[in-house]
Amino acid sequence: MSRRRSLRSRLTLLVTAAVALAIAVCAAVCWFLVRGELLGQVERSLDVPKGPQGVEWIEQYCSGAVVGRMPPPPRFQLLQVIDAGGGRCVVGTTGVRVVPSDRTLAGAPEGRGEFRDGVTDDGAPVRVLVRSVGSGLAVMEARPLAEFQSTLTTLAWILAGVAALGVVGAASAGLLVSRTALRPVGRLAEAVEHVARTEDLGTRIPVEGTDEIARLGASFNAMTAALAGSRERQRRLIADAGHELRTPLTSLRTNVDLLLRSENTGRPLDPAAKRRLLAGLKAQFEEMSTLVGDLLQLSRPADEHEPYIEVAFHDVVGSAVRRAGLRAPDTPIDADLESWYVHGDPAALERAVVNLLDNAVKFSTGPVTVRLGDGELTVRDHGPGIPADELPYVFDRFWRSPSARSMPGSGLGLAIVAQAVRDAEGEVAVENAAGGGTVARVRLPGSPARG
């Protein structure tokens, strides 16, 4: 199997073929135009004597009489008269006769006559003007085409040489054009090879102009920037997850070491202390399980989710309110829910609402108010609120307010809320409420009635 040609060689061949074809077409058109003009000149040079005077002169000439008032035809013209019986009379001194044919003699027109092709006795091609001059005579005036054909042959060789030079020039121009046009593509290929070899996503291609090559370079730069951002987010996620897991793992190891030491030394722990220790181990395991689940939720690609269906969002919010009430029975939750149907993942949406309610319950010193109306869900607490300079970071992964770092949690709850709302093509925001506390707003596209 032959090796596939490079893009540069294919572009060079394409340009060469296109230019060569154009030159060939132009040369052929030029040759035919010149041929037509030369043939027209030959035909305009033919002139058969006209009228009764011409007929009388022809008859006297063919009978041998001397007629002085009309000169013989030029030397390069062959004038020949054919009578009704097929006899021929060559006018002039050349002695060269044109071989008549049945078609030549048949229906010789009067007036301007008719141009036809013919040959002489020795086979030389001629251009013939045939005309009937009356008295049963047909006059054939012919002119040799040797000079005409020689000129056309010379012209054909000249055009062939010009075409050959044009093809060579086209090949050179094609090579130059391909090198110039594909130079940015070559830089792009080198950059891609460099990234594949070194995994250096900081590589950038200089972008000049607005053509397709420039757009390709800009797209490559955008792709590498997106990949670099994704790698940085992955690195930060791993680092933050490791940092968050370090504390519960250290606590677990300490508690397990304490249990093992009590068993190995034969000094059992006080039953009450042992129960507290085991309860602490259980709480730490639950915290780790929650953290791992949150990490898996956040690391899930956007296209890996359950098929979206029509969801009664008011039912989802109601279920989340009940779950939050069971977790924090001492904090009242006031819910007022209107019907609202959206398209999304019910489990992801319910988890997002539960996270909002958990945050509200965790910080609120009074009742939590939940309202769903006109497609907007609001969750308001009566806690200390969030400093204005910290509001832009509340949806970042693992971000926790300095004042809340002593409280349980991983800092992933609101990040999961933002991802679930974004997947449902909605919007979410957190702001400080008038009179204290915070209010979270979630707006999802949908309708008050089932579709």
Residue pairs with C-beta under 8 A, 6 or more apart in sequence:
5 13
7 178
7 182
7 185
8 178
8 179
8 182
9 178
11 174
11 177
11 178
11 181
11 182
12 171
12 174
12 175
12 177
12 178
13 174
14 174
15 170
15 173
15 174
15 177
15 178
16 167
16 170
16 171
16 174
18 170
19 166
19 167
19 169
19 170
19 173
19 174
20 163
20 166
20 167
20 170
23 162
23 163
23 166
23 167
23 170
24 163
27 159
27 160
27 162
27 163
30 159
31 152
31 155
31 156
31 159
34 152
34 155
35 152
38 148
38 151
38 152
39 127
39 148
42 127
42 143
42 145
42 148
43 115
43 127
43 129
45 77
45 143
46 77
46 115
46 127
46 129
46 141
46 142
46 143
47 141
48 54
48 79
48 113
48 129
48 131
48 133
48 139
48 141
49 55
49 57
49 58
49 70
49 133
49 139
50 133
52 134
53 70
54 70
54 133
55 133
55 134
55 135
55 137
57 67
57 69
57 70
58 81
58 89
58 91
58 133
58 137
58 139
59 135
59 137
60 67
61 67
61 89
61 91
62 81
62 89
62 91
72 79
72 91
72 92
72 93
73 79
73 91
73 92
73 141
75 92
75 93
75 94
76 143
76 144
77 92
77 141
77 142
77 143
78 90
78 92
78 94
78 96
78 97
78 98
78 120
78 126
78 140
78 141
78 142
78 143
78 144
79 90
79 91
79 92
79 139
79 140
79 141
79 142
80 88
80 89
80 90
80 91
80 97
80 98
80 100
80 139
80 140
80 141
80 142
81 88
81 89
81 91
81 137
81 138
81 139
81 140
82 88
82 89
82 100
82 105
82 137
82 138
82 139
82 140
83 89
83 136
83 137
83 138
84 136
84 137
86 100
86 105
88 97
88 100
90 96
90 97
96 120
96 121
96 122
97 120
97 121
98 118
98 119
98 120
98 126
98 128
98 140
98 142
99 118
99 119
99 120
99 121
100 118
100 140
101 118
103 116
104 116
104 118
104 128
104 130
104 140
105 138
108 114
108 130
108 131
108 132
108 138
109 130
109 131
109 132
110 131
110 132
110 133
110 134
111 131
112 131
113 129
113 130
113 131
114 129
114 130
114 131
115 127
115 128
115 129
115 130
116 127
116 128
116 129
116 130
117 125
117 126
117 127
117 128
118 125
118 126
118 127
118 128
118 140
118 142
119 125
119 126
120 126
120 142
120 144
124 144
124 145
124 146
125 144
125 145
125 146
125 149
126 142
126 143
126 144
126 145
127 142
127 143
127 145
127 148
128 140
128 141
128 142
129 140
129 141
129 142
130 138
130 139
130 140
131 138
131 139
131 141
132 138
132 139
133 139
181 213
184 205
184 208
184 213
184 214
184 216
184 217
185 213
185 216
187 205
187 206
187 217
188 205
188 213
188 216
188 217
188 220
191 203
191 204
191 205
191 220
192 220
194 200
194 203
195 201
195 203
195 224
201 224
201 225
201 227
201 228
201 231
202 224
202 228
203 224
204 221
204 224
205 217
205 220
205 221
206 217
207 214
207 217
207 218
207 221
208 214
236 397
237 295
237 298
237 299
237 397
240 397
240 398
241 291
241 295
241 398
243 398
244 291
244 398
244 410
244 411
245 288
245 291
248 284
248 287
248 288
248 291
249 288
251 280
251 284
252 281
252 284
252 285
252 288
255 277
255 280
255 281
255 284
256 281
258 269
258 277
259 269
259 274
259 277
262 268
262 269
268 274
269 277
287 408
287 410
290 410
291 410
291 412
294 410
294 412
294 413
294 416
295 412
297 351
297 416
297 419
298 397
298 412
298 415
298 416
298 419
302 423
305 345
305 348
305 423
306 345
306 347
308 343
308 344
308 345
308 424
309 343
309 344
309 346
310 341
310 342
310 343
310 450
310 451
311 341
311 342
311 343
311 344
311 345
311 346
311 349
312 339
312 340
312 341
312 450
313 340
313 341
313 342
313 349
313 372
313 377
313 444
313 446
314 337
314 338
314 339
314 340
314 372
316 346
316 349
316 350
316 353
317 335
317 337
317 353
317 370
317 372
317 377
318 335
318 337
319 350
320 350
320 353
320 354
320 357
321 333
321 335
321 353
321 357
321 370
323 354
323 357
324 333
324 354
324 357
324 358
324 361
324 368
325 333
327 358
327 361
328 361
331 361
331 364
331 367
331 368
332 367
332 368
333 357
333 361
333 367
333 368
333 369
333 370
334 367
334 368
334 369
334 370
335 370
335 371
336 370
336 371
336 372
336 373
337 370
337 371
337 372
338 372
338 373
338 374
338 448
339 448
339 449
340 372
340 375
340 444
340 446
340 447
340 448
341 446
341 447
341 448
341 449
341 450
341 451
342 349
342 424
342 426
342 444
342 445
342 446
343 424
343 446
344 420
344 423
344 424
344 444
345 420
345 423
345 424
348 420
348 423
348 424
349 420
349 424
351 416
351 420
352 416
352 417
352 420
352 421
352 442
353 377
353 379
353 442
355 413
355 414
355 416
355 417
356 379
356 414
356 417
356 440
356 442
357 368
357 370
357 379
358 413
359 381
359 413
359 414
359 440
360 368
360 379
360 380
360 381
360 383
360 438
360 440
361 368
361 381
362 407
362 409
363 381
363 383
363 384
363 404
363 438
364 381
364 382
364 383
364 437
365 382
365 383
366 381
366 382
367 382
368 379
368 380
368 381
368 382
369 378
369 379
369 380
370 377
370 378
370 379
370 380
371 377
371 378
371 380
372 378
375 443
375 444
375 445
375 446
376 441
376 442
376 443
377 441
377 442
377 443
377 444
378 439
378 440
378 441
378 442
379 439
379 440
379 442
380 433
380 437
380 438
380 439
380 440
381 437
381 438
381 439
382 436
382 437
383 436
383 437
383 438
384 403
384 436
384 437
385 432
385 433
385 436
385 437
385 438
386 394
386 401
386 430
386 432
386 438
387 401
388 432
390 401
391 430
391 431
391 432
393 399
394 414
394 430
395 414
395 415
395 417
395 418
395 428
395 430
396 415
397 411
397 412
397 415
398 410
398 411
398 412
398 415
399 411
400 409
400 411
414 430
417 428
417 440
417 442
418 428
421 427
421 428
421 442
421 444
422 428
424 444
424 445
425 444
425 445
426 442
426 443
426 444
426 445
427 441
427 442
427 443
428 440
428 441
428 442
428 443
429 440
429 441
430 438
430 439
430 440
430 441
431 438
431 439
431 441
432 438
432 439
433 439
